C-alpha cells in the first residue's frame, strides 16, 4: 500500500544521495556537516517512512539494497530538478533569463524603452524582450489578460480602472517642419499662423485627428492634408524638403532624430500624458521590474528637451 511521504525532507534525500555516493555514513556526514549519529538517524527515519530497508550496513561498508537502488534514481532525479529550479530562480533574479513583454506607442518604445535595453543585457544572457505597438484599447486588454507586462503610452482612464498608472512625462503637441520654415520661428504658434502652408499628415487615425475633429475654428488647410503617408519615416523625409508642416507630439520628433526639423509648441493644444501602466495587483518578473524602473529613470533624462516636461510642470 502506498505510504504518505509528505514528511520527506530535502535533508533526508541529500543524506541518502551522499551515503550512496560515498559508501560511508561517516564520510557522508562530513560532506553534509552532520554528526555520524545524526546521519544514521536521518537514514533510519527515511527507511521508516518508505517502509523498506535502503542500505545494508556492515562494520566496514555500506551498500544499497535492491529497493534502495531503485529509490535512489528517483531521489537523484528529484534533487536534480530542485537544483535546476533553484538555478533558474537565480538566473531570473540576476536577469540572466526571463521574458519581458512591453507595448506602447512607437515613439515611447523608441525613446523610453529601447535606450534601457543595453543596461539589462549581460554576457550569455537568455533574456527575451518583446516590444509591440498597438492601439490604447488593445494595450488595456493585453494588460488585463496578462499578454503584456506593462505599457508605455497614454491609456484611457475608467471609473473602475484596474490598471495602475505611473506618470513619466508630459508630451506637448507642436508644429514640425524644416528648421527654416517661416511658420516655426516663434516660441509658440497657433494653427492660424500656419494655415497658408500645406499640411502634411498621417493617413492612419490618431489622437491628433481626434483633437482636430473637436476644434470649432479649424483652418480649412488642416482639415484636408495636402500630403499623407502612413509612417513617420516618410513624414520626416517630406518635411525635410520644406514642403509643409505637420502636427506631432514632441516625443515623435525626438524619435525621428532629424536635425533638419524644428518643433514649435502649439498654443491651446492639451499635452499628452505619457505613463507607464500595468495591471494592478499583478507582480512583475525581476526582468520586467528592472526594465520598468529603467524606463522611469530614462524619462527623467528627456525632461527639458523641446516639448518634453515633467507632468504638472508649468510651461515656460
C-alpha positions in Angstrom: 0.0 0.0 0.0 1.3 3.4 -0.9 2.5 5.4 2.1 2.1 9.1 2.8 5.5 10.6 2.1 4.5 14.2 2.7 7.0 14.4 5.6 10.0 13.5 3.4 12.6 16.3 3.7 15.3 17.6 1.4 17.8 16.8 4.1 16.8 13.1 4.0 17.1 13.0 0.2 20.5 14.6 0.2 21.6 12.3 3.0 20.7 9.2 1.0 22.4 10.6 -2.1 25.7 11.2 -0.2 25.7 7.8 1.6 25.1 6.0 -1.7 27.9 8.0 -3.4 30.5 7.6 -0.6 29.6 4.2 0.8 30.1 5.5 4.3 27.9 7.2 6.9 30.9 8.9 8.3 32.1 10.5 5.0 28.6 11.4 4.1 28.1 13.1 7.4 31.2 15.1 6.9 30.1 16.2 3.5 26.7 17.5 4.9 28.3 18.9 8.1 26.3 16.4 10.3 27.5 14.1 13.1 27.6 10.4 12.2 24.8 9.7 14.7 22.6 12.4 13.1 23.3 10.9 9.7 22.4 7.4 10.8 19.2 8.7 12.4 18.3 10.6 9.3 18.6 7.4 7.1 16.7 5.3 9.7 13.8 7.8 9.7 13.8 7.8 5.9 13.7 4.0 5.8 10.8 4.0 8.3 8.9 6.4 6.1 9.3 4.4 2.9 8.8 1.1 4.8 11.8 -0.6 3.3 15.5 -1.0 4.1 17.5 1.2 1.8 21.1 0.3 2.9 22.8 -2.9 4.0 25.3 -2.0 6.7 28.5 -3.7 7.9 31.3 -2.5 10.1 33.4 -1.6 7.0 31.0 -0.9 4.2 27.5 0.4 3.4 25.7 -0.7 0.2 22.4 -0.1 -1.3 19.7 -2.7 -1.1 17.7 -3.5 -4.3 14.9 -1.2 -3.1 17.5 1.4 -2.2 19.0 1.3 -5.7 15.6 1.8 -7.3 14.6 4.6 -4.9 18.0 6.4 -5.4 17.2 7.0 -9.1 14.0 8.9 -8.1 15.9 10.7 -5.3 18.6 11.9 -7.7 16.0 12.9 -10.3 14.2 15.0 -7.6 17.4 16.6 -6.4 18.5 17.4 -9.9 15.1 19.0 -10.7 15.3 21.0 -7.5 18.8 22.2 -8.2 17.8 23.2 -11.8 14.8 25.0 -10.3 17.0 26.9 -7.9 19.4 27.8 -10.7 16.5 29.1 -12.8 15.3 31.2 -9.9 18.9 32.6 -9.5 19.0 33.3 -13.3 15.7 35.2 -13.1 16.9 37.2 -10.1 20.1 38.1 -11.8 18.4 38.9 -15.1 20.2 36.1 -16.9 16.9 34.7 -18.3 13.3 35.6 -18.4 10.8 37.3 -20.8 9.5 40.9 -20.8 6.6 41.9 -22.9 6.1 45.7 -23.4 3.5 47.5 -25.5 3.4 51.2 -26.3 3.3 54.0 -28.9 6.2 53.8 -31.4 7.8 57.0 -30.1 7.5 55.8 -26.5 9.1 52.5 -27.2 11.9 54.2 -29.2 12.7 57.0 -26.8 11.8 55.5 -23.4 12.2 51.7 -23.7 14.9 50.9 -26.3 17.6 53.1 -24.6 17.2 50.9 -21.5 17.8 47.5 -23.0 21.6 47.7 -23.1 21.7 48.1 -19.3 19.8 44.8 -18.9 21.9 42.7 -21.2 24.7 40.6 -19.8 27.2 38.1 -21.5 25.4 34.9 -22.4 22.1 36.4 -21.4 19.0 34.4 -22.4 16.7 37.3 -21.6 13.9 37.9 -24.2 12.2 41.3 -24.6 9.2 41.7 -26.9 8.1 45.2 -27.8 4.9 45.8 -29.7 2.9 48.8 -30.8 -0.9 48.8 -30.5 -4.0 51.0 -30.1 -4.7 52.1 -26.5 -7.7 49.8 -26.2 -5.6 46.8 -27.3 -3.0 47.7 -24.7 -5.5 47.8 -21.9 -6.9 44.4 -22.9 -3.4 43.0 -23.1 -2.6 44.2 -19.5 -5.8 42.7 -18.1 -5.3 39.3 -19.9 -1.7 39.1 -18.9 -0.4 39.4 -22.5 1.7 42.4 -21.7 3.8 43.1 -18.5 3.5 46.8 -18.9 2.7 49.6 -21.4 4.3 52.9 -22.1 1.6 55.2 -23.6 -1.4 57.4 -22.9 -4.1 55.0 -21.9 -7.7 55.9 -21.3 -8.9 56.1 -17.7 -12.1 54.5 -16.4 -14.1 54.9 -13.2 -13.5 51.2 -12.3 -9.9 51.3 -13.5 -7.9 48.2 -12.5 -4.8 49.5 -14.3 -2.0 51.1 -12.2 -0.6 54.2 -13.9 2.8 55.9 -13.1 3.4 59.3 -14.7 6.5 59.7 -16.9 6.5 62.8 -19.0 4.2 65.4 -20.4 4.5 65.5 -24.2 3.5 68.7 -25.9 2.0 68.8 -29.4 3.6 71.2 -31.9 4.1 72.1 -35.5 7.0 70.4 -37.1 8.8 71.3 -40.3 12.1 72.3 -41.8 14.1 74.3 -39.3 14.0 77.4 -41.6 10.2 77.2 -42.2 8.7 80.7 -41.6 5.8 79.4 -39.6 8.0 77.8 -36.9 10.3 80.7 -35.9 8.2 81.9 -32.9 8.4 80.4 -29.4 4.8 79.2 -29.8 2.3 79.1 -32.7 -1.3 78.5 -33.5 -2.8 76.7 -36.4 -3.9 80.1 -37.8 -0.2 81.1 -38.0 0.4 78.2 -40.4 -2.9 78.0 -42.3 -1.4 79.2 -45.6 1.1 76.3 -45.7 0.5 72.7 -46.8 -0.5 70.4 -44.0 1.4 67.0 -44.1 -0.4 64.3 -42.1 -0.5 60.6 -41.4 -3.2 58.5 -43.1 -3.8 56.4 -40.0 -6.3 57.7 -37.4 -4.6 59.1 -34.3 -5.1 61.3 -31.3 -4.2 64.3 -33.4 -7.2 63.6 -35.7 -9.4 63.5 -32.6 -8.1 66.9 -31.4 -8.5 68.5 -34.8 -12.0 67.0 -35.2 -13.1 68.7 -32.0 -11.9 72.2 -33.0 -14.7 74.5 -33.9 -12.5 77.0 -35.8 -10.2 74.6 -37.5 -8.5 76.2 -40.5 -9.5 74.5 -43.8 -5.9 73.5 -44.7 -5.7 71.4 -41.5 -9.0 69.7 -42.3 -7.6 68.2 -45.5 -3.9 67.3 -45.6 -2.1 68.1 -48.8 0.2 65.1 -48.4 -0.4 61.9 -46.4 1.6 58.8 -45.6 1.3 56.0 -43.1 4.7 56.2 -41.3 6.8 58.8 -39.6 9.9 58.0 -41.5 8.4 59.1 -44.8 6.8 62.0 -43.0 10.2 63.2 -41.8 11.6 62.9 -45.4 8.8 65.1 -46.8 9.1 67.7 -44.0 12.9 67.9 -44.6 12.1 69.1 -48.2 10.3 72.1 -46.7 7.0 71.0 -48.4 4.8 71.8 -45.4 4.2 71.4 -41.7 2.9 68.5 -39.5 1.3 68.3 -36.1 3.2 65.9 -33.9 3.9 65.2 -30.2 7.4 66.2 -29.3 8.4 62.7 -28.5 7.8 61.7 -32.1 10.2 64.4 -33.3 12.9 63.1 -30.9 12.3 59.6 -32.2 13.0 60.8 -35.7 16.4 62.3 -34.8 16.3 64.7 -37.7 18.4 67.8 -37.0 16.9 69.5 -40.1 13.5 69.6 -38.5 12.2 72.1 -35.9 9.5 71.7 -33.3 7.4 74.7 -32.2 4.8 74.2 -29.4 1.1 74.7 -30.4 -0.8 77.1 -28.2 -4.1 75.8 -26.8 -3.3 72.1 -27.5 -3.5 69.9 -24.4 -0.3 68.0 -23.8 -0.2 64.2 -23.9 0.5 62.4 -20.6 2.9 59.5 -21.2 2.6 57.0 -18.4 3.9 53.5 -17.6 1.0 51.2 -16.8 0.4 47.7 -15.6 -2.4 45.5 -14.2 -3.0 46.4 -10.5 -2.1 43.7 -8.1 0.0 41.6 -10.5 3.7 41.2 -9.7 6.3 41.8 -12.3 9.1 39.4 -13.0 12.6 40.6 -11.9 13.5 41.4 -15.5 10.2 43.3 -16.1 10.6 45.2 -12.8 14.2 46.1 -13.7 13.0 47.4 -17.1 10.1 49.3 -15.5 12.5 51.1 -13.2 14.9 51.8 -16.0 12.2 53.4 -18.2 11.2 55.6 -15.2 14.8 56.8 -15.0 15.1 57.3 -18.8 12.0 59.5 -18.7 13.8 61.9 -16.4 16.6 62.3 -18.9 14.2 63.6 -21.6 12.7 66.4 -19.4 14.0 69.7 -20.8 14.1 68.6 -24.4 11.9 70.8 -26.7 8.3 70.0 -25.9 9.0 67.5 -23.0 8.1 68.4 -19.5 7.5 66.8 -16.1 3.8 66.1 -15.6 2.3 69.1 -13.9 5.2 71.4 -14.8 4.1 74.9 -15.9 5.2 75.9 -19.4 8.0 78.5 -19.6 
